[in-house]
Amino acid sequence: MKRYLFPIVTSLIIGCMLSYFIISQYDDMDSLAVSSNAETLYYIQRGAYSDKANMENNMKDFEYYIYNVEDNLYHAYIGISQSKDNALKIQNYYKNLGFETEIKEKVTDNTDFINILKQYDELLSATSSDESIKTICNQVLSRYEELVNAKN
């Protein structure tokens, strides 16, 4: 029995050290969506604000917008698209109005919203009218509130 004790203890120590090393390598990796229905969407962000009142004050020029609280900041979004080209079209529309924006990629798994967004993206791809872009953005944000935020 004594002659087996040292190899068993040594094996356990080596196994623990190797498992710690392997698991610690995954700490720095970005997590991926697990759902098979998840898709990457492009959110046009107007800004990130430290408090809600400041965000609401800066967003009063917009008829519709959505926001998420991330890292203790209120991130305000004024457009969503499934297509990078359409996201750039929305960004250029707001840039022409004098608003600086940036495009953020986010993964969403709400299939109802994704299906509706596909239809709006088709309309957005086919238009270059500023009024149409504004109307489509407002409709998408309204549907987002209805379908995504209502479930949360």
ROLUM-689443 format. One record per atom (N, C-alpha, C): x, y, z. Coordinates in pm, whole numbers, padded with zeros to 5 digits, always signed. Last residue first. Layout:
BEGIN
XYZ;...
END
This chain:
BEGIN
-03813+04099-02166;-03713+04108-02058;-03773+04159-01931;-04012+04120-02351;-03985+03986-02296;-03887+03991-02179;-04000+04384-02427;-04121+04338-02357;-04100+04201-02293;-03766+04401-02574;-03769+04457-02439;-03891+04413-02360;-03857+04259-02810;-03739+04220-02733;-03748+04271-02591;-04104+04358-02915;-04071+04216-02918;-03956+04175-02828;-04124+04640-02864;-04240+04551-02853;-04200+04405-02835;-03871+04740-02921;-03932+04763-02789;-04043+04663-02763;-03859+04657-03189;-03762+04607-03091;-03818+04622-02950;-04057+04814-03303;-04077+04669-03298;-03980+04603-03199;-03930+05064-03275;-04061+05040-03213;-04087+04890-03198;-03708+05026-03435;-03691+05049-03291;-03820+05026-03215;-03836+04995-03684;-03752+04888-03630;-03736+04904-03479;-03962+05246-03713;-04042+05124-03707;-03963+05008-03645;-03738+05417-03723;-03836+05431-03616;-03922+05306-03601;-03617+05321-03960;-03546+05315-03831;-03644+05325-03714;-03819+05387-04146;-03780+05247-04124;-03709+05231-03990;-03819+05669-04127;-03940+05591-04096;-03906+05445-04066;-03556+05729-04213;-03603+05769-04080;-03724+05685-04037;-03566+05628-04473;-03467+05575-04377;-03512+05606-04235;-03764+05794-04583;-03786+05649-04573;-03691+05586-04473;-03635+06042-04572;-03760+06023-04498;-03790+05874-04480;-03419+05999-04745;-03395+06026-04603;-03520+06002-04519;-03405+05746-04986;-03479+05862-04936;-03455+05878-04786;-03319+05521-05087;-03213+05617-05055;-03276+05746-05001;-03407+05171-05070;-03437+05315-05067;-03311+05397-05043;-03352+04902-05054;-03411+04951-05178;-03433+05102-05181;-03265+04854-04798;-03170+04834-04909;-03220+04899-05037;-03501+04890-04657;-03393+04986-04640;-03290+04976-04752;-03645+04663-04732;-03695+04797-04766;-03584+04901-04759;-03477+04470-04618;-03503+04468-04762;-03554+04605-04809;-03497+04540-04349;-03368+04554-04417;-03384+04552-04569;-03759+04468-04292;-03725+04610-04292;-03591+04633-04362;-03727+04189-04309;-03820+04258-04399;-03787+04408-04407;-03544+04144-04102;-03509+04107-04239;-03598+04179-04340;-03693+04219-03878;-03580+04303-03919;-03536+04271-04062;-03866+04003-03857;-03921+04135-03894;-03810+04226-03944;-03679+03806-03783;-03761+03790-03903;-03820+03923-03950;-03581+03914-03543;-03489+03893-03655;-03567+03879-03786;-03808+03904-03377;-03751+04033-03414;-03660+04018-03536;-03841+03625-03362;-03950+03710-03409;-03895+03845-03457;-03600+03534-03249;-03632+03500-03388;-03745+03587-03445;-03361+03657-03065;-03506+03671-03071;-03550+03653-03217;-03090+03663-03026;-03150+03534-03059;-03303+03539-03061;-02812+03861-03115;-02951+03855-03071;-03011+03722-03114;-02507+04017-03061;-02573+03892-03095;-02713+03892-03034;-02381+04316-03205;-02437+04244-03091;-02508+04120-03142;-02161+04571-03296;-02213+04438-03328;-02261+04372-03200;-02210+04914-03350;-02174+04808-03255;-02236+04677-03301;-02105+05209-03495;-02175+05083-03517;-02120+04979-03422;-02167+05544-03385;-02077+05433-03412;-02159+05305-03422;-02218+05893-03468;-02262+05762-03423;-02149+05661-03442;-02300+06233-03455;-02192+06133-03460;-02244+06002-03400;-02519+06423-03646;-02503+06338-03528;-02391+06238-03550;-02591+06572-03869;-02500+06631-03771;-02480+06550-03645;-02723+06460-04075;-02804+06544-03986;-02718+06609-03876;-02525+06305-04181;-02571+06420-04260;-02659+06514-04178;-02523+06110-03982;-02406+06197-03997;-02443+06322-04076;-02761+05978-04031;-02748+06058-03910;-02628+06152-03914;-02690+05864-04280;-02810+05947-04268;-02799+06037-04145;-02468+05708-04208;-02450+05824-04296;-02569+05919-04291;-02602+05512-04054;-02499+05597-03993;-02475+05723-04076;-02760+05395-04250;-02823+05462-04136;-02724+05559-04071;-02555+05289-04410;-02653+05383-04468;-02721+05463-04357;-02434+05113-04232;-02358+05228-04281;-02449+05334-04342;-02644+04934-04212;-02599+05004-04092;-02518+05127-04131;-02651+04837-04472;-02764+04917-04424;-02727+04994-04297;-02405+04700-04471;-02429+04809-04566;-02544+04899-04521;-02450+04505-04276;-02347+04607-04251;-02368+04727-04345;-02771+04401-04182;-02675+04419-04289;-02577+04531-04255;-02950+04419-03989;-02885+04289-04001;-02772+04295-04103;-02973+04706-03776;-02981+04640-03906;-02910+04505-03900;-03097+04983-03599;-03056+04842-03595;-03070+04787-03736;-03063+05299-03429;-03087+05218-03548;-03035+05077-03529;-02993+05426-03201;-03092+05494-03286;-03118+05418-03415;-02922+05366-02859;-02913+05322-02998;-03027+05384-03078;-02725+05435-02576;-02843+05472-02654;-02822+05436-02801;-02627+05299-02282;-02591+05300-02424;-02719+05324-02504;-02540+05401-01978;-02660+05391-02059;-02620+05408-02206;-02319+05212-01772;-02342+05320-01866;-02470+05294-01944;-02243+04989-01624;-02290+05109-01553;-02302+05232-01641;-02211+04795-01824;-02095+04849-01752;-02127+04981-01684;-02508+04885-01974;-02393+04796-01981;-02276+04864-01912;-02836+04915-02041;-02738+04949-01938;-02629+04842-01941;-02963+05031-02349;-02928+04919-02263;-02828+04969-02160;-03229+05186-02535;-03105+05190-02458;-03089+05062-02377;-03362+05332-02833;-03362+05229-02730;-03232+05244-02653;-03575+05579-02979;-03442+05525-02949;-03460+05417-02844;-03758+05807-03176;-03746+05674-03117;-03600+05644-03091;-03706+06079-03223;-03842+06034-03198;-03843+05898-03128;-03448+06277-03093;-03486+06155-03163;-03627+06111-03122;-03373+06482-02933;-03386+06511-03076;-03440+06392-03156;-03329+06381-02681;-03460+06441-02707;-03480+06482-02853;-03093+06273-02593;-03166+06197-02694;-03300+06260-02729;-02991+06423-02386;-02917+06421-02513;-02993+06351-02626;-03179+06365-02185;-03159+06503-02229;-03090+06507-02366;-03141+06090-02152;-03271+06140-02199;-03260+06283-02251;-02876+06093-02049;-02908+06026-02175;-03039+06082-02233;-02914+06230-01809;-02823+06286-01910;-02852+06225-02047;-03083+06048-01680;-03130+06183-01708;-03044+06250-01816;-02919+05819-01650;-03036+05815-01737;-03086+05954-01774;-02561+05860-01666;-02688+05849-01595;-02805+05866-01693;-02352+05838-01847;-02331+05791-01710;-02461+05781-01629;-02388+05709-02178;-02407+05814-02079;-02399+05756-01938;-02292+05682-02508;-02298+05611-02380;-02295+05717-02270;-02459+05719-02830;-02366+05755-02723;-02384+05665-02602;-02572+05602-03054;-02559+05748-03049;-02461+05790-02941;-02510+05320-03246;-02509+05379-03112;-02487+05529-03122;-02668+05094-03426;-02610+05226-03444;-02625+05300-03312;-02597+04754-03442;-02668+04858-03368;-02595+04990-03391;-02631+04476-03628;-02553+04599-03619;-02640+04707-03556;-02628+04134-03519;-02697+04252-03569;-02608+04373-03547;-02585+03796-03559;-02518+03922-03530;-02595+04035-03597;-02813+03560-03418;-02753+03626-03533;-02689+03756-03488;-02928+03246-03298;-02866+03376-03273;-02799+03430-03399;-03023+02995-03317;-03099+03099-03385;-03036+03237-03371;-02875+02836-03155;-02853+02820-03299;-02928+02927-03379;-02722+02971-02864;-02843+02945-02942;-02811+02933-03090;-02488+03058-02759;-02512+02915-02762;-02630+02880-02852;-02246+03297-02847;-02386+03264-02828;-02407+03115-02845;-01935+03299-02672;-02012+03291-02795;-02157+03257-02762;-01705+03507-02494;-01807+03403-02496;-01885+03411-02626;-01357+03546-02546;-01492+03601-02554;-01592+03486-02558;-01107+03437-02317;-01178+03421-02443;-01316+03485-02436;-00983+03439-02071;-00965+03555-02157;-01043+03547-02287;-01038+03190-01956;-01084+03311-01890;-01080+03432-01981;-00917+02973-02074;-01050+03011-02123;-01102+03138-02058;-00687+02924-01931;-00673+02976-02067;-00807+03023-02124;-00769+02799-01699;-00733+02941-01692;-00712+03002-01830;-00800+02533-01780;-00919+02614-01752;-00885+02763-01749;-00528+02455-01804;-00618+02450-01919;-00740+02539-01897;-00430+02491-01538;-00366+02558-01652;-00460+02563-01772;-00596+02317-01393;-00597+02461-01364;-00539+02539-01481;-00518+02073-01506;-00656+02119-01525;-00668+02268-01495;-00249+02062-01421;-00281+02067-01563;-00423+02118-01587;-00283+02050-01139;-00207+02159-01200;-00239+02173-01348;-00429+01811-01111;-00487+01939-01066;-00415+02056-01131;-00240+01626-01212;-00371+01642-01275;-00437+01773-01238;-00033+01651-01023;-00009+01686-01163;-00140+01709-01237;-00172+01556-00796;-00116+01692-00798;-00092+01737-00941;-00237+01293-00873;-00343+01388-00838;-00292+01532-00844;+00020+01183-00908;-00073+01190-01021;-00185+01291-00994;+00117+01195-00644;+00185+01269-00750;+00092+01287-00871;-00060+01018-00518;-00057+01158-00476;+00007+01244-00585;+00013+00782-00658;-00125+00830-00659;-00130+00978-00623;+00290+00745-00600;+00245+00768-00739;+00102+00823-00747;+00270+00722-00307;+00344+00830-00371;+00301+00851-00516;+00113+00482-00269;+00070+00612-00217;+00140+00728-00289;+00227+00243-00338;+00132+00303-00432;+00091+00444-00391;+00379+00171-00121;+00451+00197-00244;+00358+00257-00353;+00193+00125+00079;+00278+00243+00089;+00346+00275-00044;+00082-00120+00000;+00000+00000+00000;+00086+00126+00000;
END
